[in-house]
Amino acid sequence: MGILSNLRRGNASKGVRAFSIAVVMLGAVATAMLSLVLEDLLPKGDPQALFDPKRLAILVAVLLFAGSAVWLRYGVRQTSGTLFSVQVLDEGMRDRTQEQGRNSRAVAAKKHMSIRVLHRWLDFETSTANDVIDLEADCREAGAQLQLLVNTTPDDGKHSVAPVMLWPIAMAVGGYLPARTHDFRMVELPTQPGEKEQQFELPLMLEKDLPKLAARAEHVEDATGERIGVHIGLAKFSDQFYKHRFRHFRAAGVRTCYTISDSDDILISENHKPVFTGEELKRLSRLVTAELFRIKEEHPDDELVVFANMPKTVAFAAGWQLMQYRRSFYRNTYLMHYDSWTETYVPMRVRSSQPTTGFTVRQIRGGAA
């Protein structure tokens, strides 16, 4: 302990060098002693022989085993690829993926993947002005850093992205992913006890292959404005917004609204959160992309107000796909974020083409729709 104390008080670099030299010397001594032990365990049958067949056979077997292990490790690394952990959250938010122990680093270790980390903590309160949470510069910076990470990462297998962020931010950052030159997988990290991560291939839907608009237009009685409303509700449980959607849309100045939802059965956990498989997430990303694009195409000059409840990977994939088309989805589009502290919906600006001023909508509970 006295030696360690002296090293701590002295030059740390010299201390590290001294320990490194000691480790090398001790390693050499250990190797020499091991050779003496093995010589005793494997004596020559003929003391005059230059080579002993048994020793030679063991040496060849060990070399083959070591070479196979190195080759296997290289092959695993080549096929496992790289996981990009992309997190953008408010300073006051909890990262529930960390609480479940199934965060991006644990997933990467389980699948023998390399990992690249891009984590940002923002302050929504100081970024709010004119009834808009303006995060456009932050999303642009995160997207540029993601591009840099992707373009400077070796192609050692398939790239995967594990986003942890609110859905408007996920749509914005997803639009920066340069996935045309890479095959990507999306990784949905679990946020509830007992869940596992889900993965799906990032699909590319050409504009000419997008299906026609399936969501039905509904008229909002006593509308106070001329906006177009969209509710993305990817959940089978009845939430407060869906029950009172017409009142929410009316407060947002919406005259015509659309609801994008999934009609298939979805497993519901104890906390009433939908549990999606990888294939379901892939299908939902296609659904959201096609419906949003067709709604924007149907109302190119109208202001769009989007309320959403969807997985972060679906929003990320939809954000990337929408950027592949000629029509600008974000122009005159409000993406509404629910602030649980004030119980209001506030527009979140994540792209430069979005409006710089907005409005708030208070959460409506109880009463007639």
N, C-alpha and C positions, 0 to 999 in steps of 0.2 A: 504493500500500500504506500510505503514511503517513496518508492521509485515512481509510482503513478502520480503522487502529489508533486514531486519534483518536476516531472514532465509537464504537468498542468501549469505549474508556475513559470516554466521556461518556454522555449520555442515549440509550439505545438507541431509544426512541420517537421522539426528534427525528431520529435518523439515518435511521430508516425513512421518516419523513415527507419528509425532504430527498431521499432517493432516489426516492420516489414522485413528487414534484414534477418531478424531473429526467426521469423516464421519460415523464411526461405531456408536458413541453415537447419532448423529443426526438421523441415520437410526432407532435406537431403539425408540427414541422419536416420530418419524413420525409414526412408526408402532403402538405405544401405542395410539397416537391421532386418528389414523384411526379406531382403535377398538372402541373408544368412539363414534366417528361419526356413525359408523355402528350400534352401540347399540341403538343410538337415531333413526336411520332410520328403524331398525327392532325391535321394542319393543315386549316384550312377550305378548301374549294374556292373559295368566294367570300368574300374578307375582309370584305365589307360585310354579309354575311348574319348574322342574329341566331342562327340555329340551323343546325348542320351535320347533315344526315341521317345520315351515317356515325357521328358521335359519339353522336347520339340513339339509333340502333339498338344500338350497343354498350352504352350505359347501360341501356336497357330489357332487353337480354339478361342483363346482370350482375345487375340487380335480380330478374329472374325466377329466375335460377339460385340466388341467395342465399335468396330466399323459399322455393323448393322444398327447399333443403337444410335450412332451419330446420323446415319442415313435416315433412320426412322424419324428422329427428331427434326431433321431438315424437311422431310416430307410433310410432317404434321404442320410445321410452321408455314410451309408453302401453301397448303390447302386451307388452313384455318383463317388466315387473313388478318385484318386489322379492325378493331372496334373503335369508332369515334364516339366518345361520350360528350354530348353537347347539352349543357344545362344553362338556362337563363331564367332566373327567378327573382322575385322581389326579396329584399333583405328580410322582410318579416314573414316569409313563407317557410314551411317545412318541406324538406325533400323526403317524401314518404318512401321512396325507393331505398334510401339509406336505412330507414327504420326496419325494413323487412329483410335486410341482409342480402338482398339480391340486386345490389347496385351494379353499375356497369363494370367496375373492376372485378367483382366476383364472377360475373358472366364471362368476361374475357379470360380469367384464370381457368374457369371450368372448361372452356372450349380451346384452350391453348392459343389464344389470340394475342397479338400485340394490341396496345391501347394508346390512343391519342386523346388528350383531355382538353376540352374547351368549356370552362365554367365561368359564368358571369353572374354577379349579384347586383341588381339594380334597385333604385329607390323610386317607386311609382309615385309617391307623394310629391317629391320635388320635381318630378317630370310632368306633373299635371298643370295645365294652364288652358283657359278658355274651354273648360269642360272636356278636355281631351288629354289622355295619357299619351304623351308624345315620346315614343321609344324608337323612332325611325333611325336615328343615328346609332343607337345601341344595336339594333337588329342588323343594320348595314355593317357595322364593325364585326359583329359575331359571324355574319355570313361571309365576310371577306377572310376572316381567320379560318373558317371552316374550309373555304376554297384552298387556302394556302396549305393547310394540313393535308388535304386530299391530294393536291398536286405534288407535294413533296414526300409523300409516303410511297415506298416501293410497292409494286404490284405483287405482293406475296400472298396471293389468294384473294378471295372475295372481301370487299369492304362492307362493313356494317355500321349503322348509325343508331345510337340509343339516345333519343331526345328526352329531356326532362324540362318542360316549359309549358306555359299556358298556350292554348290553341291559337290565338292570333299571332303570338311570337313564333310558334312552330310553323305556321303557314309562311311567315316572312322569311325566316332563316332557311326553311326548306327550299325556297325559291333560288337560293344561291348555290345549292348543291350541284357541282358539275358532273352529274351522273350520266351524261351521254357518252362519256369515255370510260365508264366503269360499270360493272355489275354490282348493284347495291342490295343489301338486305336491311330492312327496318326491324329494330328490336324494341318491343314494348316491355318495359320493365314493370314488375308487379308493384302495386301500392297497397295491397291488402294481404293479411296473413294467409298463408297456405297457397297463394298463387305462384305460378311459375312464369318466367319470361316467355313471350311469344314472338315469332319471327315470320316475316314474309318478304318475298322478292318485291323490290320497288318496281311497279309496273309502268310501262310507257303506253299511253293511249293517244293515238294520233287523232287530230281534230276531226278528220273525215270519218273516223270510226266511232265517235261518241254517239251514244243513243239519244233519241229525242227526249225532250223534257217530260218526265213522268209525274213530278209533283203537281198537284192540282192548285190552281189559283183560287184564293178565297177572299171575298170582299169584306173589309172591315167597316162595320156600320158606324156612322157618326165619325168618320175619319177626320182628323184635324190637319192632315197634310197630304202630300202627293207622293210620298216615298214608297218603295217596294220593300217588304219585309221577308226575311228568311229565318226559319227556325230549324237548326240541325239538331235533332234529338235522337241520338243513337243509344237509346235505352228503352227497355220494355216497361220499367216502372213509371208510375204517374208522378211527374215532378210538378212543382208549383208553377213553373213557367208555362208548361203545356196546358195546364188547367185554365190559366188566365191569359193565354197568348194574345187574344184579341184586345184585351185591355192594355197589355204591354205594348202591342203594336200601335194601338191608338195613341198612347202616350208618347210614342216615338214618331208620330206624324206619318204613320203608314196607312195607305189606302188599300193595298193588295198584298196578301201574304202567302208564302209557300212554306210547307213543312216537309223537310227531308228526314225520313226515318226508315228504319229497317223493319221489314214485316216478318222475318223469320224468328223462330224461337231462340232465345239467348239465355244461357245459364245465368242465374242471379245468385250472388253471394249473400251471406248473412247481412252485410251492410247495404244491400240493395244496389250494389254496383254491378253493371254488366260485365261478364267475363267473356272475352272474345278469343277465339282461336286465331292462329296465324292466317288461315284461309279466310276467315270472316273479316279480319282486319284488311286484308288485301281487297276483298270484294267491297268493303265499305269505303275504302279510299277511292276506288273506281266510281262508286255511286256518288259520293260527295263531289268529286271532280266534275263528273258529267252534269249533275244537276246545277251546280253553281255556274258552270260555263253557259249552259242553256238558258238559265234565268237571266244572266247578264246579257246574253244575246237577244233575249226576248225584250229586255228593257235597257237598251244601250245608253240612253240619255237620262234615265231616272237615277235618283239617289237610292242606294241599296243599304239596308240595315240588317246585319246578320247577328242573330243570337245563336249560340252553339253550345252543345254538350257532346264532345266526342273525344276519343283517345288521341293522345299527342302524336302517335305515329301516323294516324289517319290524317290529321291536320298537316303534318310535315310532308307527307306524300302528296296530298292534294295541293299544297302550296307550291311544290316543285312542278307538278304536272300543269297547273294553271299558267305557269311562266313559259310553257312550251308553245302556247297558242298566240295568235296574232292579236286578239282582243285583250285590252288592259282590264283585268278584273278589279283592280284596286281603285281605279279612278272613280270618285264619287261614291266610295263604299265605306260604310262604318262597320267596324268589327267591335261588337259590344262585350266588354269585360265585366264580370260580376264582382263587385267589391263587397265582400262579406262584412266588413266593418261598418260601412254606411248603408248596406243593403240596397245598393243602387247599381244600375248598369251604366257604365261609362265607355264611350268610344275609345278604342286603343289605336293609335296611329303607328303603324309598323312599316309602311312603305311611303315613299316621298309623294306619290300621286294621290294619297288619301287627303281628305279635308283636314285643315288645321284648326278648325273650330267645331264644336259639337254640342251635345246636350246630355242630360242624365235622365234615366228612367228608374223610378223607385220600384223595388220589388213589391208585387201585389200579392197579398195573401187573403184567402177567404172571400166570401161574397160571390155574386153571380159573375160569370164570364162575360 
